[in-house]
Amino acid sequence: MSFSFFRPASRSPQWSPLELVYAIREGLRALDTETGAKALEEVEKNILSMKQLLSGNGEAELDPNQVSQVAVEVCKDDLLSLFVLKLPTLGWQARKDLGHCWCILLSQKVGSSYCCVDYIENHVELLDFLIVW
């Protein structure tokens, strides 16, 4: 007899890192439109999915290649900027999840460098925004 109904359901489908980063980016951009409430709900679900992808969810093994792909895509698509600029519009749990993701991404070494740290060094205004906010 299977008791799978006791396990928490995943909040979104299994996406590739590229698809997940794209979905979060488009959702964050949609927060300023008329469908902002629906976009906020989707963004929060996708941030939770990214947190699970970056830190594991207890059921599946953590894939270091996927973590590296997420770090590269986040930097390449300027998602770190959106994370910082849209932080005030997110709910409490999404902010906590995003902070968790932020810590993992900053410590992720891709190749010979830390791409997210390099991104922040090139966009110091993001730190200024966080201090003022």
URWO-V316200 format. One record per residue. N is the residue number from 1. RES is the residue in three letters. OMEGA is omega in degrees with one decimal (* if undefined). D_LAST is the distance of its C-alpha to the last C-alpha in whole Angstrom. Layout:
N/RES/OMEGA/D_LAST ; N/RES/OMEGA/D_LAST
This chain:
1/MET/-177.2/52 ; 2/SER/177.5/48 ; 3/PHE/-176.7/46 ; 4/SER/-179.7/43 ; 5/PHE/176.1/41 ; 6/PHE/179.3/40 ; 7/ARG/177.4/38 ; 8/PRO/178.8/34 ; 9/ALA/176.1/34 ; 10/SER/-172.3/32 ; 11/ARG/179.4/30 ; 12/SER/-178.0/30 ; 13/PRO/176.9/33 ; 14/GLN/179.7/34 ; 15/TRP/172.4/32 ; 16/SER/178.4/32 ; 17/PRO/179.5/29 ; 18/LEU/-179.9/29 ; 19/GLU/-179.8/30 ; 20/LEU/178.4/27 ; 21/VAL/178.5/24 ; 22/TYR/-178.8/26 ; 23/ALA/178.8/25 ; 24/ILE/-179.5/22 ; 25/ARG/-179.3/21 ; 26/GLU/177.3/23 ; 27/GLY/178.1/22 ; 28/LEU/177.4/18 ; 29/ARG/-178.3/19 ; 30/ALA/-178.9/21 ; 31/LEU/-177.8/18 ; 32/ASP/-178.8/19 ; 33/THR/-179.5/22 ; 34/GLU/-178.5/25 ; 35/THR/-176.1/25 ; 36/GLY/-178.6/21 ; 37/ALA/178.2/22 ; 38/LYS/178.7/25 ; 39/ALA/179.0/22 ; 40/LEU/178.4/20 ; 41/GLU/179.3/23 ; 42/GLU/179.3/24 ; 43/VAL/-179.4/21 ; 44/GLU/176.4/20 ; 45/LYS/-179.2/24 ; 46/ASN/176.0/24 ; 47/ILE/175.9/21 ; 48/LEU/177.3/23 ; 49/SER/178.4/26 ; 50/MET/177.5/24 ; 51/LYS/179.2/23 ; 52/GLN/178.5/27 ; 53/LEU/-177.0/28 ; 54/LEU/-175.8/26 ; 55/SER/-179.0/27 ; 56/GLY/-178.8/30 ; 57/ASN/178.3/31 ; 58/GLY/-178.7/34 ; 59/GLU/-176.0/37 ; 60/ALA/176.8/37 ; 61/GLU/176.6/37 ; 62/LEU/-179.1/34 ; 63/ASP/-178.4/34 ; 64/PRO/178.0/33 ; 65/ASN/178.7/34 ; 66/GLN/178.3/32 ; 67/VAL/177.6/29 ; 68/SER/178.5/29 ; 69/GLN/178.7/30 ; 70/VAL/-179.9/26 ; 71/ALA/-179.7/25 ; 72/VAL/-178.2/27 ; 73/GLU/179.0/26 ; 74/VAL/179.6/22 ; 75/CYS/-177.0/22 ; 76/LYS/-177.2/25 ; 77/ASP/-179.4/23 ; 78/ASP/179.9/20 ; 79/LEU/177.2/18 ; 80/LEU/177.4/16 ; 81/SER/178.6/14 ; 82/LEU/177.1/14 ; 83/PHE/-176.7/13 ; 84/VAL/-175.0/10 ; 85/LEU/-178.5/10 ; 86/LYS/-179.2/11 ; 87/LEU/-179.7/9 ; 88/PRO/-177.7/8 ; 89/THR/-178.3/12 ; 90/LEU/176.6/13 ; 91/GLY/-175.1/15 ; 92/TRP/-177.4/15 ; 93/GLN/178.1/18 ; 94/ALA/176.5/17 ; 95/ARG/178.5/14 ; 96/LYS/178.9/16 ; 97/ASP/179.5/18 ; 98/LEU/175.6/16 ; 99/GLY/176.8/15 ; 100/HIS/178.5/19 ; 101/CYS/-179.2/19 ; 102/TRP/-179.7/17 ; 103/CYS/179.6/19 ; 104/ILE/-178.4/22 ; 105/LEU/180.0/22 ; 106/LEU/-178.6/21 ; 107/SER/-177.4/24 ; 108/GLN/178.3/26 ; 109/LYS/178.5/28 ; 110/VAL/-175.8/30 ; 111/GLY/-179.1/33 ; 112/SER/-177.8/33 ; 113/SER/174.2/29 ; 114/TYR/-170.2/26 ; 115/CYS/179.9/25 ; 116/CYS/175.8/21 ; 117/VAL/176.5/21 ; 118/ASP/179.1/22 ; 119/TYR/-179.3/20 ; 120/ILE/176.9/17 ; 121/GLU/179.2/19 ; 122/ASN/-179.7/20 ; 123/HIS/-175.9/16 ; 124/VAL/-179.7/15 ; 125/GLU/177.2/12 ; 126/LEU/177.6/11 ; 127/LEU/176.4/10 ; 128/ASP/179.3/9 ; 129/PHE/-179.9/6 ; 130/LEU/-180.0/5 ; 131/ILE/-178.7/6 ; 132/VAL/-177.3/4 ; 133/TRP/*/0
